[in-house]
Amino acid sequence: MGLREGLALVNALLTAVSIGCAMKGRAEIRKKNVAAHKRWMIAAFVLAAVFLVPFVTRIVLYGVATYTTGHGFVRVIYLLFAGSHDAIAVISIPLVIVSLVLGLKRRWMLHKMIVEVAYPVWVYSALSGIALYFLLYVF
């Protein structure tokens, strides 16, 4: 495994753990455990922010990965994930930041309104990113 693949793997792992933390945080708030929710969501955010270091490093060193191995149905799946992932990932960044800030400021009503959009967008971005990792580097 070269550096490019290693950085991509680190990104996929950070994404998986980050979204796992976000899911745990969501489960905690459903149980009305605000303190645990806050800890899990901050952990999710920090891991998502750390993701940017190997991601930017990989892009600077190697450019954007291109899918060259699959054909037919698999290529269509890749193109659907890639096209939607990029747009959704960009949209998720301000949504997640605003959600976090509103939560930390205890602006519960606005926080909840934004999170209703931000959470599924963030989850889709994360899961599609992991799927893209597998399509680009594993299969």
QUIMO-V202905 format. One record per pair of residues at least 6 apart in sequence whose ideal C-beta (glycine too) atoms are under 6 Angstrom apart, sorted by the first residue. I is the first residue (numbers start at 1). J is the second residue. D is the distance in whole Angstrom. If there is no record, write none. Layout:
BEGIN
I_J_D + I_J_D
END
This chain:
BEGIN
4_62_5 + 5_137_6 + 7_54_4 + 7_57_6 + 7_58_4 + 8_133_6 + 8_137_5 + 10_54_5 + 11_51_6 + 11_54_5 + 11_55_5 + 12_130_5 + 12_133_4 + 14_47_5 + 14_50_6 + 14_51_4 + 15_126_5 + 15_129_5 + 15_130_6 + 16_130_6 + 17_47_6 + 18_44_5 + 18_47_4 + 18_48_5 + 19_126_4 + 21_40_5 + 21_43_4 + 21_44_4 + 22_44_4 + 24_40_5 + 25_37_5 + 25_40_3 + 25_41_4 + 28_36_4 + 28_37_4 + 28_40_6 + 29_37_4 + 45_100_5 + 65_136_5 + 67_78_5 + 67_136_6 + 70_78_6 + 78_135_5 + 81_128_5 + 81_131_5 + 81_132_5 + 85_128_4 + 85_129_6 + 85_132_6 + 88_121_6 + 88_124_6 + 88_125_5 + 89_125_4 + 91_121_6 + 92_121_5 + 92_122_5 + 92_125_5 + 95_118_4 + 95_121_6 + 96_118_6 + 96_122_6 + 98_114_5 + 99_114_5 + 99_115_5 + 99_118_5 + 102_110_5 + 102_111_4 + 103_111_5
END
